[in-house]
Amino acid sequence: MRVSEIIKLAETKSEETYDIDTWLGFINAALDDLTPVAKLLKTVTISDVNIVSGGAEITIADTDLDKAHEILTCYAAVTLPEPLPKKQLRRLTMNDQVSTGWKLTHEKLILQGMKDAAKADVTVDFYKKIPHVNYDDVPELPEQYHGLIVLYACAKSQQKEEELSDKNDFFTEYLMGKNSMALDRIWEMEPQNRKFIRIARIRRDGVSEQ
């Protein structure tokens, strides 16, 4: 659905009328809330990273990593002084100053322990934030979950004291849908975790999982 359609549906379900900017605020808040369970995978490669004394610092704001909600894996392919195969790096704790791998601060992706390397191409897999939208946009979220945006906007629209029960109904339905979405997205994007959610999915659907 386009955002314009989401707003019209939310107005109909909630029987509330707000200006477009207010509805957009509700919708973008919903996208922020759904980001952790959406698990939208993106891969970026940062070419020709200079390695100095075995390490490098990549400023997040200078790359597409500023769109990341959660960084999953980091790989490095040394290009100088001689090309080497791409290798997955291990995530390190901040107090580890000697191992080969990567660290993350609020501002930088830090590589260390890359002995003898001078340049490398760095590839990062991450789950991205759901981008905020405007009136004519389509949310970057699988369409089967657009109804959750409607429910969230409806819940937020019920601000009056006499409407609190309606707000609670919308929000309860939203939370149930969000939990179901989380199960589906883990199943789809993280097969290594299927064993942890299999029973929950069977109970929800009443059928066996393959």
C-alpha positions as CSV (number, residue, x, y, z in Angstrom):
1,M,0.0,0.0,0.0
2,R,1.0,3.6,-0.6
3,V,1.2,5.8,2.5
4,S,-1.8,7.7,1.2
5,E,-3.8,4.5,1.2
6,I,-2.6,3.6,4.7
7,I,-3.7,7.0,6.0
8,K,-7.2,6.6,4.4
9,L,-7.6,3.2,5.9
10,A,-6.4,4.4,9.3
11,E,-8.9,7.3,9.2
12,T,-11.7,4.8,8.3
13,K,-10.8,2.3,11.1
14,S,-10.2,4.9,13.8
15,E,-12.9,7.3,12.8
16,E,-10.3,10.1,13.4
17,T,-9.1,12.9,11.2
18,Y,-5.7,14.5,11.5
19,D,-3.5,16.5,9.1
20,I,-1.1,14.6,6.8
21,D,2.0,15.5,8.9
22,T,0.4,14.0,12.0
23,W,-0.4,10.8,10.2
24,L,3.1,10.6,8.8
25,G,4.5,11.0,12.3
26,F,2.4,8.0,13.4
27,I,3.4,6.0,10.4
28,N,7.1,6.7,10.7
29,A,7.0,5.9,14.4
30,A,5.4,2.5,13.4
31,L,8.3,1.9,11.0
32,D,10.8,2.6,13.7
33,D,9.0,0.2,16.0
34,L,8.9,-2.5,13.4
35,T,12.6,-2.2,12.3
36,P,14.0,-4.6,14.9
37,V,11.7,-7.4,13.7
38,A,11.6,-6.6,10.0
39,K,15.2,-8.0,9.4
40,L,15.7,-6.2,6.1
41,L,19.1,-7.6,4.9
42,K,21.5,-5.3,3.0
43,T,25.1,-5.8,2.0
44,V,27.5,-3.0,1.3
45,T,31.2,-3.1,0.1
46,I,33.6,-0.3,1.0
47,S,36.4,-0.4,-1.5
48,D,40.1,0.6,-1.0
49,V,40.1,0.9,2.7
50,N,43.5,2.0,3.9
51,I,45.1,-0.4,6.5
52,V,47.7,1.3,8.7
53,S,49.6,-0.8,11.2
54,G,47.2,-3.6,10.8
55,G,44.1,-1.5,11.5
56,A,41.5,0.8,10.0
57,E,38.7,3.0,11.1
58,I,35.7,3.4,8.8
59,T,33.4,6.4,9.7
60,I,29.8,5.1,9.6
61,A,28.4,8.5,8.5
62,D,30.5,8.3,5.3
63,T,29.0,5.0,4.1
64,D,25.7,3.2,3.8
65,L,26.4,1.8,7.2
66,D,24.5,4.8,8.6
67,K,21.4,3.0,7.5
68,A,22.2,-0.1,9.6
69,H,20.0,-1.1,12.5
70,E,22.2,-4.2,13.3
71,I,25.5,-5.2,11.8
72,L,25.7,-8.9,11.3
73,T,29.0,-9.9,9.6
74,C,32.1,-8.2,8.3
75,Y,34.5,-9.5,5.7
76,A,37.8,-8.2,4.3
77,A,39.4,-9.0,1.0
78,V,43.0,-7.7,1.1
79,T,43.9,-6.1,-2.2
80,L,47.4,-4.8,-1.4
81,P,50.3,-5.6,-1.3
82,E,48.8,-8.7,-2.9
83,P,45.2,-9.9,-3.5
84,L,43.9,-12.4,-0.9
85,P,40.6,-14.2,-0.7
86,K,37.7,-12.6,1.2
87,K,37.8,-13.6,4.8
88,Q,35.1,-13.3,7.5
89,L,36.3,-11.3,10.5
90,R,35.3,-12.0,14.0
91,R,33.5,-9.4,16.2
92,L,35.7,-8.4,19.1
93,T,35.0,-6.9,22.5
94,M,36.2,-3.3,22.9
95,N,39.0,-4.4,25.4
96,D,40.5,-6.8,22.9
97,Q,43.5,-5.0,21.5
98,V,45.3,-7.9,19.8
99,S,42.9,-10.3,18.0
100,T,42.0,-10.0,14.3
101,G,38.5,-8.8,13.8
102,W,36.1,-5.8,14.0
103,K,34.6,-3.6,16.6
104,L,31.8,-1.1,16.5
105,T,31.3,2.2,18.2
106,H,28.6,4.8,17.7
107,E,30.6,6.5,15.0
108,K,33.1,4.0,13.5
109,L,33.6,0.4,12.3
110,I,37.1,-0.5,13.5
111,L,39.3,-3.2,12.0
112,Q,42.4,-4.6,13.7
113,G,44.9,-7.4,13.5
114,M,45.2,-7.3,9.7
115,K,48.9,-7.8,9.6
116,D,50.9,-6.9,6.5
117,A,47.8,-5.5,4.7
118,A,47.9,-2.1,3.1
119,K,44.5,-1.9,1.4
120,A,41.3,-4.0,1.6
121,D,37.7,-4.2,0.3
122,V,35.4,-4.4,3.3
123,T,32.0,-6.1,2.9
124,V,29.4,-5.7,5.6
125,D,26.0,-7.5,6.0
126,F,23.5,-5.8,8.1
127,Y,19.8,-5.4,8.9
128,K,18.8,-2.0,7.8
129,K,16.5,0.6,9.4
130,I,13.1,0.9,7.6
131,P,13.4,4.3,5.9
132,H,10.9,7.0,6.8
133,V,8.2,7.7,4.2
134,N,6.3,10.6,2.7
135,Y,2.7,10.8,1.5
136,D,3.3,9.2,-2.0
137,D,5.8,6.5,-0.9
138,V,5.4,2.8,-0.4
139,P,6.9,1.6,2.9
140,E,10.0,-0.6,2.4
141,L,8.4,-3.5,4.2
142,P,6.8,-6.7,2.8
143,E,3.2,-5.7,1.9
144,Q,1.6,-8.4,4.1
145,Y,2.8,-6.4,7.1
146,H,1.4,-3.0,6.0
147,G,-1.7,-3.7,8.1
148,L,0.5,-3.4,11.2
149,I,1.3,0.2,10.2
150,V,-2.4,0.9,10.0
151,L,-3.0,-0.6,13.5
152,Y,-0.2,1.3,15.0
153,A,-1.4,4.6,13.5
154,C,-4.9,3.9,14.7
155,A,-3.7,3.2,18.2
156,K,-1.7,6.5,18.2
157,S,-4.7,8.4,16.9
158,Q,-6.9,7.4,19.9
159,Q,-5.7,10.2,22.2
160,K,-8.9,11.2,24.0
161,E,-9.7,9.7,27.4
162,E,-13.0,8.3,26.2
163,E,-11.2,6.5,23.4
164,L,-8.6,4.7,25.5
165,S,-10.3,1.4,25.2
166,D,-10.2,1.6,21.4
167,K,-6.5,2.5,21.6
168,N,-5.9,-0.5,23.7
169,D,-7.8,-2.7,21.3
170,F,-5.8,-1.4,18.3
171,F,-2.5,-1.7,20.2
172,T,-3.2,-5.2,21.4
173,E,-3.9,-6.4,17.9
174,Y,-0.8,-4.6,16.7
175,L,1.4,-6.3,19.2
176,M,0.0,-9.7,18.3
177,G,0.7,-9.0,14.7
178,K,4.2,-7.7,15.4
179,N,5.0,-10.9,17.4
180,S,3.8,-13.0,14.5
181,M,5.8,-11.0,12.1
182,A,8.9,-11.5,14.3
183,L,8.5,-15.3,14.1
184,D,8.0,-15.2,10.3
185,R,11.0,-13.0,9.7
186,I,13.3,-15.0,12.0
187,W,12.2,-18.1,10.1
188,E,12.9,-16.5,6.8
189,M,16.1,-14.7,7.5
190,E,17.8,-16.7,10.2
191,P,17.5,-20.5,9.5
192,Q,20.0,-21.2,12.2
193,N,17.5,-20.0,14.7
194,R,14.5,-22.0,13.4
195,K,14.8,-24.6,16.2
196,F,14.2,-21.9,18.8
197,I,10.9,-20.7,17.3
198,R,9.6,-23.9,15.7
199,I,7.2,-24.7,18.6
200,A,5.9,-21.1,18.7
201,R,5.1,-21.2,15.0
202,I,3.4,-24.6,15.2
203,R,1.2,-23.4,18.1
204,R,0.3,-20.2,16.1
205,D,-0.4,-21.9,12.8
206,G,-1.6,-25.3,14.1
207,V,0.5,-27.0,11.4
208,S,3.9,-28.6,11.2
209,E,6.8,-26.7,9.8
210,Q,9.1,-27.9,7.1
